[in-house]
Amino acid sequence: MRIILTPILFLISCFPSPAQKLKADSISNRLPMETTDTGRVINMWKTASYLYSFAPDSSIRIAQRALFLAQRIKYPEGESRSLGQMANGFLSLGNYPQALEYYLKKLQLEEAGNNPYNLASVTMNIGIVYVYREEYARALYYLHRSDSIITANKLTDLQFNINLNLGDVFNRQDENDSAFYYFNRSLYYARQLNDVDFIGTALTGMGHLYTKGNQYDKALHSYKQALDHLHVANNEDCICEATLGLAKLYQAKGVTDSANYFARYSFALGKKDGFQSRQLEAASFLTSLYRSTAENDSAYVYLEAEKLLSDSINSKEKIRTSEALSINEQIRQEELFESNRRREEERRQQLQLLLIGLCIPILFLITLLLSRVKVHVRIIRFLGVISLLILF
């Protein structure tokens, strides 16, 4: 089952829409008109948040600019938001070490702050990165930590997400009792929120668990309810998952025609939307199904599709790896430039302090010398005032 991400990361599991691109363009166009540095930081991280699902490299660069400006003007909220968007971009690229690095930096800021929602969210996101890395013990540590923060601060908006994520981890580890407990809780909170997408997603998880436990009638009921909600939400990614779940359920029950129908439905929908990983799962299932029924021609068709999809996904992974290396170098160069700029700024400030330090005793000395000769008292007072102004 796919990982269901927190609200901050939810777009990673979705595909970009024209509305997202328009929103990013709209915010970006307002940037030159912004008159305050704080406003510029906000506009930049918001732009990055709309870009990362379909243009992660651009999102990372914009978020980095926001981060440097936020650090310059000492704006912790802007720093935290920018770090989070950089982490999101790296997660979208599949660069888990870099994503983890920036989430941990964000965590340090949030631990020093006073925003339980942000703290719970970033802690959950760190757990999700560990799920992607299949380090489930570490994932559970951070997810349980997030759960504690959510419970202690009554953050009901995050209850669905944390319970679904915990259920997913236990499901991956075949700890079905724990998985059922958390999926059931996620369904409860989804209904409390009256969110059809969340309800459909939680019911899909329940369907998987019931199928694993050979409780086929309950699984069938869960999947059908899930699809009713997912169609309303137009979550076609999860519809692919639920329909393939139904196909596996019908195969287990020996109803081959229904298994064939739902698997082909999942494959066709994945193809329409460009969900290659969903297509690959469905093609692999159909190849196996047709072999079991000795329909060799059909099995061969889906075997070829499986090979093509696998090659395409591997090729994209190589491209993503290359992109990750490229963006890492760009980030390094930007960090080097910013480091040099800060050193120059510090050097300039030190020179200013040195000049001030030299001017003060010189002016006092001049004032003292002038007091010993016949000079108008106003001049001496004026120099004294100037000395004090420089000092302060």
Helices and strands as residue ranges (DSSP letters): G 10-13, H 18-30, G 31-33, H 37-51, H 56-72, H 76-92, H 96-112, H 116-132, H 136-152, G 156-158, H 159-172, H 176-193, H 196-212, H 216-233, H 236-253, H 256-273, H 276-292, H 296-371, H 377-391
